[in-house]
Amino acid sequence: MSTSGAEQAQQELIEEFEMFDNWMDRYQYIIDMGKQLPDFPEALKTDQYKIQGCQSNVWMCHEERDNQLIFKATSDAAIVSGLIAVLLRIYSGRSAAEISTTEPHFMADLGLDKHLSPTRSNGLHAMLERIYQVAKQS
């Protein structure tokens, strides 16, 4: 059985996180990933693209190119930007079918479900919901 690109991306993330002994280092790694997000156009920071349910401000947009969904997103919070980077690494540039069938097991595998505050966790779920919703409509 071949693994999908999204599944492979999750596995690579899990392996990268195993290099860190503690959660402070893991948080720092997530924050560093967020610092590498591409610029998000100011003109798209509107209610239309805002993700509801996040404690901090999060905007996400997408485009379809060659049967692949390309997501862009940004946040005004460092840790949330890192979580965006994690999601984009797994889901952006994939087909709608692949996105729809990729379970986000990385959250439990990395321990994010236990180490994120409830509001951050809700925000992560809200971003995932948006990604799945876009895939479903494509």
Phi, psi and omega in degrees: 000126179273145179269146180287166177300321180293319180294317178299318179299320178296315181299317180297319178299314181300317179296319178298318182292333180293343179289340184262135183278333186223169185286334177298317179292323179294317176300316181298320179296318178298315179299317179297322176298320180296328180292343182263005177298143175295157179301142178253129183300128179306324183297340181265001177278067182237169179302328181302325184256357182286139178268122178278148177099359177261141178294318178264172178282130177224132175237139180219134175227172180209162171219157178253129180220121179051049180062020177238144177265122179253118181259145171230143179202161177207163177215160176268007179242135186299312183293324180291322175301321177296319178295323175299314180301320178298311181297317181295323179298322182279316192254335184285142180082017180247163176285159178302320181296318180294318178300314183298331184258006179262108177287138181277061182289347179302331182298314178285319182298324180273347183084012180299323181298335180264334188256353176267146175295156180305322181290322177294318179298317177299319179297318178298317178295323179295320178293318177298317178304315180299315180299314180294322180298316179298316181298320182295324182276351184272000000 
